[in-house]
Amino acid sequence: MALGRARRGGGGFDYWPAFVDALSTMLLTMIFLLSVFMLAQFFLSRDISGKDTALLKLNRQIEELTSLLALERAGKADSQSTLNALSATLDSAQREKLRLEALIARNTAAASAAGGQASQAALALDAEKQVSARAMAQVEILNQQITALRRQLAALEDALSASENRDRESQAKISDLGSRLNLALAQKVQELARYRSDFFGRLREILGSRPGVRVVGDRFVFESEVLFEGGRAEVNPAGRAQMEQVASALQDLEREIPPEIPWVMRVDGHTDKRPTGGGPFKTNWELSAARAISVVQYLIARGVSPQHLVAAGFGEFQPIDTGDSDEALRRNRRIELKLTDR
């Protein structure tokens, strides 16, 4: 300080005020950017919550319309059965009417032919007239029944037509709600894809360009030698250090992804095509599955929720290099991490 005062006294330039101004400006800028980021996060959370509410409402409407449609179809089936029974009764009545009319015609013809025979045919004619009268009465009753059946058939046809119209309207509503539901689900998938991109971006920053770790498509790939000793399934100390960082990134992801988005981190174990050679694992299936389970168990021990983890073993049957060289075999021995929906 004495030197500084000496320099100012000697006519030198004082840098301290300018440094304080620059530092204050930088702090104000950082505070402003943090405020903008917090506001953006708030509006994004509120928008996602609104979409979830609309999605639940659409699901309830689809369930209600599906129930109404089932009731309409059951009523339609009952009406169709009644219509078929009435049609059969109508056909039977019409056949009986024709039979009685034919009988009346035959009786009338017989009575006319026997008009010249007096005494012998008189009794027979009276009997035939009585039969004809009864037949005419039955025909009249059948005509009334046929008229009533036709009215019932017309009413049933109107009811069936109305039911079909309601059915079409319900189908249209269900189709519309299905489209809206698909749109909402597509938005959920897009949100998960965004979180997946952010997560893998963090892993790239954390793990960098370390040997034996790379990105292949939508998967983060660890060569087995990075995590395990040869032929073993326990995560080695170097692998635990790698998985510690992955567990930390997964815990951050659990806090960020809304709970209504169904997601899991799938841990896939793969081996090369060489036999295991005995030991605790008889096949490559067992070795790959055991290694995937070991990684999942370690992540759970570091605080990652079990419902967001899946372990799968693929043995040697999903190679990424079909060659026989040591390099190809080494590339096929791997653990893959993939963020996907449940």
C-alpha positions, 0 to 999 in steps of 0.5 A: 500500500505504501508502494501504491501511494508512492506510485500515485504520488509519483504520478502513476495510474491507479488501477483499483477503481477500474477493477472494482467497477469491472468486478461489479458489472460481472456480478450484476450480469451473473445475477441477471442471467440466474434470474432469467434462468429461474424464470424460464424453469418456472414457466416450463414447469407450469406448462408441463403441469398443464399438459399433464392435467389435460392428458388425464382429462382426455384419458377420463373422457375416452374411458367414459365414451368407451363405456357408453359405446359398449352399452350402445352396442349391447342395446343394438344387439338386443334390438336386432334379436327382437327384430329377427324374432318379430320378422319370423313371427310375421312370416309365419302369420302371413303363411297361415293367412295364405293357407286360410284364404286358400281353404276359404276359396276351396270351400266356396267353390265346393259350395257353388258346385253342390248348389244343385244337390238339395238335401244331401249337400245342405248340411255339408254347405252349412258346415263349410260356411261355419268353417269359412266364417271361423277362417275369416275371423282368424284371417282378420285377427292375423291381419291385425297382428301383422299390422301391429308387428309392422308397427313394431318393426318400424319402431325397431328400425328407427331405434336401430338407426338412432343407435347407429348414429350415436355409435358413429358419433361416439367413434368420431369422438373417440378418434378425436380424443385418440388423436389428442392423446397421441399428440400429448404422448408425443410431447411427453416423448419429446420432453424425455428426448430433451432430458436424454440429450441433457443427461448425455451432455453432462456425461460427456462433460464429466467423463470427457474423452477417457479411453474405453468410454464412448457414445454410440448412437443413443447409448453411452458405452463402457468397455468391460475392461474399464469396469471389470476384471477379466471373467469377473462381474464385480465392479473394480475400483476404477469402475466404481469411480466412473459409476460414482459420477454416473450416479451423481448425474442420474440423481440430478436427472431424477430431480429434474424429470417430472414424476409423471414421465415414465423413464428408466436407465437401462444397463445392458451387459454384452460379451464377446463370442469366446466361451467363458471357460468355466468358473462361476459363469457357465455361459456368456448369458450369465456373465453379461447379466451378472455384470449388468446387475452389478452396475445397477446394484452399485448405482442403487447403493449410491442413491439412484432410485431402483424404479428408474433402473433396468438390468439386461444381459445380451451375451455375445448375440448383439456385437457391434464389430463382427470381426475376429481380431482382439480389437473387435472382441474388445469392442464387443465386451461392453456395458451400455447405458440407455435412457428410455421410456418404461 
